[in-house]
Structure formats: structure tokens, C-alpha cells
Amino acid sequence: MNGSAVAAQTKLELAMTLRRGESLLVTLAIPIGILVFFGKVNPLSSITGDPIDFLVPGVLSLAVMASAMVSLGIATGFERRYGVLKRLGSTPLSRGGLLAAKTLNVLAIEVLQVAVIVGTGMALGWKLESTIIPAIGVLLLGTIAFAGIGMLMAGTLRAEANLALANAAFLVLMFLGGMAYPLAKLPNTVESVARLLPAAALAECVRAVLGHHSFPVGNFLVLLVWAIAAPLAAARWFKWEEA
């Protein structure tokens, strides 16, 4: 793998991501908006105690989902549609180098997201804990899971269908992920389904780590299964050209 080519492509990927207004809306504006708005909603305070302590872990998880699944998946889908992936595969960059560059781009965006969300949370009264380091480890596992889902959709669906499904999945998982509203307040059947999804598993694990609660082993195992199964499925069925 050509290191200089990967570095150049990573820089290009990052520049294109930061220039896409819709990408910034999903990855930064929506998570920050949710944190600020719901942090001031009194009904949420009566349900969760301090809403900021509840919201910061959920919004961090939401940000990972936005960057690793939605932004990465949609951009890759349209690159596949217009033959960009095919052309890059024949350059010194190689397909492996392209995937490495995309991975580094997602991680760079997530560093920015974490910094902005944590900073906003602290401005709203949240206290930064030393457990942020293990929480970042859980977020990285979530990144693997959601990147796998995003790449699976991008590599198997037509670009327009991938765009619609990625946005729909984002909205559904945002509401069923326990990110801005407690899972326990959902109807029992809905809660049972939600706990099998990667969004809820990630949010519950991050919240437990940052809140010094007992670690939810069941949620972690659900997240681990998604982090293994989704990338394997993407590797198995990803097609570099749109039929």
C-alpha cells in the first residue's frame, strides 16, 4: 500500500467531507442541536435527572452513527455510481488504500465531533470524566459496526436507494437508540427490538462507562456482533461498480 497516496487521498476525502453542507448538517449540526435543545427541556429532566449527563453519551453515539454510516455510506455510494471507485482502483492508491483513506477520514471527523460535543456539553454543565478514554474505545467499536452497515448499503444498492435508506435508518435509529430519550420509556415490544440494534447498544455502553454505572454486558455483546457481522457482510457483498 502506497503511504503517500493514502495520505493524499485522506486529505482529499477530508476536504470534500468538510465542503459538503449536508454532511456537516448530519455529523455536527444535528447532534449539537439535539444536545442543546433537549438539554433545556424540562420533561426530560423529570425522566432522567440531569439531562446533560444523559444526553452527552447519547449524542456522542449519534455522531458516530452519522459519520460512519450516513456520511461515509452516502458518499461512497455516489462515488460507486459515477465510477470513481473503479477508476481509483486502477491507480497506485489501490482499493485497499482507498478504504484506508476513507477510514482515516471518518476517524478525523469523529475527533472533531467528540471535541465539539464534549466542549458543548461542558459549557452546559457536563463534567469531563477520566472514563472518556474507555468510552472512546467503545465509540471506536461502534464506528466499525456503523461503517460496516454504511459500506454494505453503499456497495449493494443503487446510489438513490442508498441515500434514502441511509437517511431513513439514521432517523429510525436516532429515535430507537436511546440517544435523546430513555429506552425504558418506549413500549415494551419496541424496546425489546431497539435493544437488538447497534444504536441502542452503543449509546447504553457509552452512557454506562461515562456515568460509572455497571457495564451492560448484554448491550456490549450486541454491539460486538454488529461490529463483526456488518463489516464481514460488506466485504462479502460489496460491488465496486453499480450494475
Beta strands, then each sheet from edge to edge (+ up, - down):
end
